[in-house]
Amino acid sequence: MSQSVGALASAQAFELLGAVMAKNQQNQQAQMTNLLVQSAMATVEPLALPAPVGNVGQNINVTV
């Protein structure tokens, strides 16, 4: 009886260890992805939008 309980506890421990290792791998992949996105964003130049000239296109009058 004690052998089967020990085997069950061992199997559960290995299952828990596998879950912890999978979580650690996901966290590492997320960190790597964040670093990749940050490095890609560092090379992107900000978009220079033209400033509006006068009041053209500022107000839109809609009547129904």
Secondary structure, DSSP 4 states (H G I P E B T S, - for coil): -HHHHHHHHHHHHHHHHHHHHHHHHHHHHHHHHHHHHHHHHHTPPPP-PPPP-TTTTT------
